[in-house]
């Protein structure tokens, strides 16, 4: 599937050290998998996790799911070996943690060459302040929000409305949109709280994120639902396009749907909604 059109509603973290999880992920209905070699793997298990992940990627079987490998920081004792072992293992992108500046991305580019897309963790106050510069790097394909680390570094309280993180969240989305790349929201830690997850997914969708990182398979359905076009959005998009085309054909120049003027920009957004809905419908049949 084309990386530019594929959905990223649900982006599930999978510990690369757990072979059962690597196997189970082949059948999960998530849009993307982050195979994690960093936070989810203990130091004494990192070498084994690296080997297990390389074998799993070589075996394949992950279907349409985007395969993202989160390596350890290049400044750590494991990062360079992660890159050497996995840059040609069949992943769709490398996710780089502990990024603060554009030069951190350059360091990874020097190691992986010209083809592999790079995803970037946005998890420090410095990275947020440099979000526009990082996102504009020609090799960066996505910004992934690290809300837990941001909360820790800010010393802020965890609130259901995420008010202390709002500047960071909006800055990340704004930088991604300016660079025309993917923006993924942070995790929701209470994986058994379906209502809380739904509310945070809706907030992320309203802010403009493309999807949400998840820590448990139980969260996939909620994220897929929240970041997909609703039936009412699809209906409105179809009526906006029809009304606009009718007004153009009649020479009236102005279309109105539900008491609201429909301009070209609304039609562009409507076509985007319908294209996403069609892609998701096609995925459900494969």
C-alpha positions as CSV (number, residue, x, y, z in Angstrom):
1,X,0.0,0.0,0.0
2,X,1.2,3.5,-0.8
3,X,2.6,5.2,2.3
4,X,1.0,8.5,1.3
5,X,-2.5,7.1,1.3
6,X,-2.5,4.4,3.9
7,X,-4.4,5.0,7.1
8,X,-2.7,5.4,10.5
9,X,-5.8,5.4,12.8
10,X,-4.3,2.8,15.2
11,X,-0.6,2.5,15.7
12,X,0.1,-0.3,18.2
13,X,3.3,-0.6,20.2
14,X,4.6,-4.2,20.3
15,X,7.5,-5.2,22.5
16,X,10.1,-6.8,20.2
17,X,11.2,-9.1,23.0
18,X,7.9,-10.9,23.1
19,X,7.7,-13.5,20.3
20,X,4.1,-14.3,21.1
21,X,3.2,-10.7,20.6
22,X,5.1,-10.5,17.4
23,X,3.1,-13.5,16.1
24,X,-0.3,-12.3,17.3
25,X,0.3,-8.9,15.7
26,X,0.0,-10.4,12.2
27,X,-3.8,-10.8,12.8
28,X,-4.6,-7.6,14.7
29,X,-6.8,-5.0,12.9
30,X,-4.4,-2.1,13.5
31,X,-3.2,0.1,10.7
32,X,0.4,0.2,11.9
33,X,2.7,-1.6,14.3
34,X,5.6,0.0,16.1
35,X,8.0,-2.9,17.0
36,X,9.6,-1.4,20.1
37,X,13.2,-2.1,21.0
38,X,13.4,0.9,23.3
39,X,11.2,1.5,26.4
40,X,9.4,-1.8,26.2
41,X,12.5,-4.0,26.3
42,X,14.8,-4.4,29.4
43,X,18.5,-3.8,28.8
44,X,19.5,-7.5,29.2
45,X,16.8,-8.5,26.6
46,X,17.7,-6.0,23.9
47,X,20.1,-8.2,21.9
48,X,17.6,-11.1,21.9
49,X,14.7,-8.7,21.0
50,X,16.7,-7.4,18.1
51,X,17.3,-10.9,16.7
52,X,13.7,-11.9,17.2
53,X,12.4,-8.9,15.4
54,X,14.7,-9.3,12.5
55,X,13.5,-12.9,12.1
56,X,9.8,-11.9,12.4
57,X,10.2,-9.2,9.7
58,X,12.0,-11.6,7.4
59,X,9.1,-14.1,7.9
60,X,6.6,-11.4,7.1
61,X,2.8,-11.9,7.2
62,X,1.9,-8.5,8.5
63,X,-0.3,-7.7,5.5
64,X,-1.3,-4.1,4.9
65,X,-0.1,-3.0,8.4
66,X,2.8,-0.4,8.3
67,X,5.8,-1.9,10.0
68,X,7.7,0.7,12.1
69,X,10.8,-0.2,14.1
70,X,11.6,2.0,17.1
71,X,15.3,1.7,17.8
72,X,17.1,2.7,20.9
73,X,18.6,6.2,20.9
74,X,21.8,6.5,18.8
75,X,23.6,7.8,21.9
76,X,22.8,4.6,23.8
77,X,24.9,1.5,23.7
78,X,22.2,-0.3,21.6
79,X,21.2,2.1,19.0
80,X,23.9,1.5,16.4
81,X,23.5,-2.2,16.6
82,X,19.7,-1.8,16.2
83,X,20.3,0.1,12.9
84,X,22.8,-2.3,11.6
85,X,20.6,-5.3,12.2
86,X,17.2,-3.9,11.1
87,X,17.8,-1.2,8.4
88,X,17.4,-3.8,5.7
89,X,15.1,-6.2,7.5
90,X,11.9,-5.3,5.8
91,X,10.5,-2.5,7.9
92,X,8.6,0.4,6.4
93,X,10.2,3.1,8.6
94,X,12.6,3.6,11.5
95,X,11.3,5.4,14.5
96,X,14.0,7.5,16.2
97,X,13.6,8.4,19.9
98,X,15.2,11.1,21.9
99,X,15.1,13.6,19.0
100,X,15.7,17.2,19.9
101,X,17.0,18.8,16.7
102,X,17.2,18.3,13.0
103,X,20.8,17.2,13.4
104,X,19.6,14.1,15.4
105,X,17.8,13.0,12.2
106,X,20.9,13.7,10.1
107,X,22.8,11.2,12.3
108,X,20.4,8.5,11.5
109,X,20.4,9.3,7.8
110,X,24.1,8.9,7.7
111,X,23.6,5.3,9.0
112,X,20.6,4.1,6.9
113,X,21.2,5.7,3.5
114,X,18.7,7.2,1.1
115,X,15.6,5.1,1.0
116,X,14.2,4.3,4.5
117,X,11.6,6.8,5.8
118,X,12.2,8.1,9.3
119,X,9.6,8.6,12.0
120,X,10.5,10.9,14.9
121,X,9.5,10.8,18.6
122,X,8.4,14.2,19.8
123,X,8.8,13.7,23.5
124,X,10.8,16.6,24.9
125,X,10.2,20.4,25.3
126,X,13.1,21.0,23.0
127,X,11.7,18.8,20.3
128,X,8.4,20.7,20.5
129,X,10.1,24.0,20.1
130,X,12.0,22.7,17.1
131,X,9.0,20.8,15.7
132,X,8.8,22.9,12.4
133,X,12.5,22.4,11.7
134,X,12.4,18.7,12.4
135,X,9.3,18.1,10.4
136,X,10.7,19.9,7.4
137,X,13.6,17.5,7.1
138,X,13.3,15.7,3.8
139,X,13.6,12.2,5.3
140,X,11.1,12.7,8.1
141,X,7.7,11.0,7.2
142,X,5.9,11.2,10.6
143,X,5.9,12.9,14.0
144,X,4.9,10.6,16.9
145,X,3.9,12.3,20.1
146,X,5.4,11.0,23.4
147,X,2.9,12.4,25.8
148,X,4.2,10.5,28.9
149,X,7.7,11.8,28.5
150,X,6.4,15.3,27.8
151,X,4.3,15.2,30.9
152,X,7.4,14.1,32.9
153,X,9.6,16.8,31.6
154,X,7.0,19.5,32.0
155,X,6.3,18.5,35.6
156,X,2.6,18.9,34.7
157,X,-0.4,17.0,36.1
158,X,-2.2,14.4,34.1
159,X,-5.7,15.7,33.3
160,X,-8.5,14.2,31.2
161,X,-8.6,17.3,29.0
162,X,-4.8,17.3,28.5
163,X,-4.7,21.1,29.0
164,X,-1.1,21.2,30.1
165,X,-0.1,19.4,26.8
166,X,-2.2,21.5,24.5
167,X,0.6,23.7,23.2
168,X,2.8,20.7,22.5
169,X,0.0,18.8,20.8
170,X,-1.0,21.6,18.5
171,X,2.6,22.5,17.7
172,X,3.2,18.9,16.6
173,X,0.1,18.8,14.4
174,X,0.9,22.3,13.0
175,X,4.5,21.3,12.1
176,X,3.3,18.0,10.5
177,X,0.7,19.7,8.4
178,X,3.1,22.4,7.3
179,X,5.5,19.7,6.1
180,X,2.6,17.5,4.7
181,X,3.6,14.5,6.8
182,X,1.8,12.2,9.3
183,X,1.0,13.2,12.9
184,X,0.3,10.5,15.5
185,X,-1.1,11.3,18.9
186,X,0.4,9.9,22.2
187,X,-0.8,6.8,24.1
188,X,-3.7,6.5,26.6
189,X,-2.3,4.7,29.6
190,X,-5.5,3.3,31.1
191,X,-6.0,0.5,28.5
192,X,-9.1,-0.9,30.2
193,X,-10.9,2.5,30.2
194,X,-12.8,2.4,26.9
195,X,-14.7,5.6,27.5
196,X,-11.5,7.6,28.4
197,X,-9.8,6.2,25.3
198,X,-12.7,7.2,23.1
199,X,-12.7,10.8,24.5
200,X,-9.0,11.2,24.0
201,X,-9.2,9.8,20.5
202,X,-12.0,12.2,19.7
203,X,-9.9,15.1,21.0
204,X,-6.9,13.9,19.0
205,X,-9.0,13.7,15.9
206,X,-10.5,17.1,16.5
207,X,-6.9,18.5,16.8
208,X,-6.0,17.1,13.5
209,X,-4.0,14.0,14.3
210,X,-4.1,11.1,11.8
211,X,-4.2,8.4,14.5
212,X,-3.2,7.4,17.9
213,X,-0.4,5.2,19.4
214,X,-1.8,2.4,21.5
215,X,-0.3,0.1,24.2
216,X,-2.8,-2.7,24.1
217,X,-4.8,-4.5,21.4
218,X,-8.0,-3.8,23.2
219,X,-7.6,-0.1,22.2
220,X,-7.5,-0.8,18.5
221,X,-11.3,-0.8,17.8
222,X,-11.8,2.5,19.6
223,X,-9.0,4.2,17.7
224,X,-10.1,2.8,14.4
225,X,-13.6,4.1,15.0
226,X,-12.6,7.6,16.2
227,X,-10.2,8.3,13.3
228,X,-12.4,7.0,10.6
229,X,-15.0,9.3,8.8
230,X,-18.5,9.0,10.5
231,X,-21.6,8.2,8.5
232,X,-22.8,11.8,9.0
233,X,-19.4,13.2,7.7
234,X,-19.6,11.0,4.6
235,X,-23.2,12.0,4.0
236,X,-22.3,15.7,4.4
237,X,-19.3,15.3,2.1
238,X,-21.4,13.7,-0.6
239,X,-24.0,16.5,-0.4
240,X,-21.4,19.2,-0.4
241,X,-19.7,17.9,-3.6
242,X,-23.1,17.4,-5.3
243,X,-24.3,20.9,-4.4
244,X,-21.0,22.5,-5.5
245,X,-21.0,20.7,-8.8
246,X,-24.7,21.6,-9.4
247,X,-24.0,25.3,-8.7
248,X,-21.0,25.3,-11.0
249,X,-23.1,23.7,-13.8
250,X,-25.9,26.2,-13.4
251,X,-23.6,29.1,-13.3
252,X,-24.8,30.2,-9.9
253,X,-21.3,30.1,-8.4
254,X,-22.5,29.7,-4.8
255,X,-23.6,26.4,-3.2
256,X,-25.4,26.1,0.1
257,X,-25.8,22.9,2.2
258,X,-27.6,22.9,5.6
259,X,-27.6,26.7,5.6
260,X,-23.8,26.9,5.1
261,X,-22.0,28.2,2.0
262,X,-19.8,25.5,0.3
263,X,-16.6,26.8,-1.2
264,X,-13.8,25.1,-3.0
265,X,-11.9,24.4,0.2
266,X,-14.9,22.5,1.6
267,X,-15.0,20.4,-1.5
268,X,-11.3,19.6,-1.2
269,X,-11.9,18.4,2.4
270,X,-15.1,16.5,1.4
271,X,-13.2,14.6,-1.3
272,X,-10.5,13.8,1.2
273,X,-13.1,12.3,3.6
274,X,-14.7,10.2,0.8
275,X,-11.3,8.9,-0.4
276,X,-10.4,7.8,3.2
277,X,-13.8,6.2,3.6
278,X,-13.4,4.3,0.4
279,X,-9.9,3.1,1.3
280,X,-11.0,1.9,4.7
281,X,-13.9,0.0,3.1
282,X,-11.5,-1.7,0.7
283,X,-9.2,-2.7,3.6
284,X,-12.1,-4.3,5.4
285,X,-12.7,-6.6,2.5
286,X,-9.1,-7.8,2.2
